[in-house]
Structures are given as C-alpha cells and as structure tokens.
Amino acid sequence: MKFGAAFALLSSFVSTALAVSLIVPGAVWTDTSGTKIQAHGGHVIKVGTTFYWLGYSNAAGIRPNIYTSTDLMNWTHFGIASTAVSAMYRPKFVSSGGKWYIWGQINREIVTLVAPGSTPLSTAYTLTGSPQLLPPDARSFSDIGVFVDDNGLNYFLSSADSNNIQINNINAGTPITIGTRVADIGGSLEAPGLFKSSGGIYYLIMSQKTGWRADPDKVYWATALAGPWQGGTDIVPEAVNTYNSQNSAELVIKGTSMTSYIFLGDAWDSTGSDASNYEWLPIAVSDSAHTLTLQNHAMWTVNPTTGVVTSTGFANTTFAAADAIVGGSAIVKKRAVHNINSSSNVTFTNVVGRGDKQWVSFQYTVSNVTAGEAHVSVNGGAPVNLSQLNSRAGHYSTVPVALSLKQGSNTLTFGATAADGQDFEAHLEGIQVFDDY
C-alpha cells in the first residue's frame, strides 16, 4: 500500500489533536494540530523550560523544521526555519556569541544558517559564511552531530568519508566555523551522538553504515574528548538492530531527583521518507562497566523537572483474545488465539471508548515478520495495517497504536493478511485499552 493511501485510511483512526501523555516508540506521532511530526535526523535541546526539536522535513524539500514542547510529548509546530536551503540533512542547533545557528549537511559539506534574533525560534534563518569541509585535511563527510560540554564549549561530530568518526572544535567567530580536530576515531560508522554522564564519562553512540536499514548501534567511551576512545560494544542485543532505528542524538535531563539520558532515534522506512517514525528510549548508564543499554519500553514518560522515568502502572483495561469472538480457522490454545490468517480474525466487543484518541496495545507475534501484515478495523471500518500505526508492528510482542474510539461501546477486529501468498499467521494474546493518550 502506498503511504498516501495508507495515511488517508489512518485519518479515520486518528481524530483531532489531543494532549499526549505517553511516549510511544515507533508509533505515528502528531503535533498539537494533529499533523504527523516531520523532524528527521535532528536533535532536541532545552532552553529555559522549553524543549526545541529540530529535524528535516522531506515534504518541505528536506529543509530544517522546528517544534517546541514543555514536556517532550506535546509538540507544537513552529515552522520551517529557512527556505534559503534544500536537501539539508541532519540539521543541528548551535548557540554561540548570543546567536543561534543551524548547521546541516548539504553535498557532504557543512552549510551554516543564522537566526536574525537571539532565540532559536525563527522562520527567517539566512545563509552565512561558505560551505565547510573538515579540518585539518579538507575531508568531506555525511552524518553530523553537535555536543556542548559542561564548560559551554561546542564540538562538531562527523562521519568522514574516509570511514572514520571525527570530533572537531567549533570556533566561536561570526559566523561559527569548524575548528581543529580533537579526536579521530576509526571504524566504518555514522550517525554520531555524544553525551557526558554525571560520572564524567563521555559516551559516543554511532551506527554502522547500512543505509536506511537498521543495525546494532555501537558505543564508545573516553574520559577526555581527545581520547583514547574505547569500546565498540552494542547498545542493544545485535538481533534487535537498535529496535529498528538509527541514532540521531542524545538528550540529557538533569532533573531535581535524577539525571536521565534519552536515545533519540529515527525509525526509518526503506527510503527514509516521511513515513518514517521515531524511536525514543531511556538509556541505562553504567560508568563502572562503561556501558550503555537502551531500556526497551513499549510506552513510557519522563518528568522534565525531576528527570524520573515511568514505564509501568498506566491505567488500562485488558481484553483476553480467548474471550473475544474467534472467526474462521483461528483456534484458541492456552488463552491465546492461534492461526490468525486471511481467512480468520478475532473481534473484541464492548470496548469502551472516550470519544477521542486512546492508546490500544496489541499483544501478538507473527510467524514471519516479512511474510505478511497484521491489521485492525475499528467499528467495521476499513482495516489498517498495524505497521502503518507503529513501525515496531510484527517485530515485538507489545505494539501500542493510537486509535480513535467513539464514546461508549466499540468493536475492534484483529486480522492478518499474507503477502504474495506466503505462509503467514499471527498469534494474539489480547489487547490493552489505555485510559490516556
């Protein structure tokens, strides 16, 4: 199914924008106007009590796109930062000398935009300076990142075309420029993101060079930016391929109760299009072992003041698949429904809704993730593939999706369809309907 047609169907499931109360990795996220968020390859910064999310929008000509939030869940679209550029990948904010800049990669060079005022919010960023290559030997590069150390100094991260990750100073002139090289880290790696733990350890997260296909992101560490850099360990088990995502940046929340570290990843589709979603997860940091581990929560939240991450205890109603209406060739075994395919389905009745969007979590597995799709129909409407609602669909046994439920009783029908006549079936444990969206 083409994305445009799928999104038209999706609109019948997702109604007008409501306040979001949970972070759901891989799901389709919408802004406060109800429009799908387009901020790929970017990062999030915090100024005062406001978070600013910068990324690029394919639909807008791969230009830098800005959103704002106070809670990391409800994002307001501010606008395209500049029409002076196009094909600018992985844009990043840099603050220097009272000015706000956007750095992004165009044609494997850094191109600089500057805001007219003293805040990062502007739709009138203008070009300044000349495109830049990497000192000291004028290397070109692809993916980029930025890092601000505790002393306020800015650093530039890049994936150089000579198959290395490089860290450079950022010169604080007008405009800012790429400065001297601080570290040169070997390996065929890209998508660099860097943060410093409360224990004073620098952690660098990078993916391997596999295009839009996800791979196990790697972790390196050092006690100084100049190195030596050690590691190369996986941030997750190799088999899960960073939960089908690629690192974009990291966010550190220094709260009143704890410091939390957040992995900001892109859940790319096969071409990196606007159908791609986002995979944000908390990071468990062990300074003693020098390891990072992504905490695989299907849904979670973080308090931006205290820094406390919550991943359980969200109010919901559980419906067991064995208690639902089982149709066709599907059969009940040990409280689950098996053999769900194109000739069978499972229908849940009397699902009480509030008359707006709610998270509904489907607890299911499939026989072969590449051989077909599971789908859902609400109140007899056209079925929509769960992968159109959450890019984790089929890969993990817990898949929350946003559905628009009418007030009162609803009927949800779960089914599965094989691709090109392949042998495919799903096994459904049940669903959970959450009170919150």
Helices and strands as residue ranges (DSSP letters): H 3-10, E 40-47, E 50-57, E 63-69, E 76-80, E 89-96, E 99-106, E 109-114, E 126-132, E 141-148, E 154-160, E 164-171, E 177-186, E 189-196, E 202-208, E 218-222, E 230-234, G 238-240, H 241-244, E 246-254, E 259-267, E 277-286, E 291-294, E 301-302, E 309-310, E 316-320, G 321-323, E 325-328, E 331-333, E 336-340, E 344-353, E 357-366, E 372-378, E 384-385, G 386-388, E 398-404, E 408-418, E 426-434
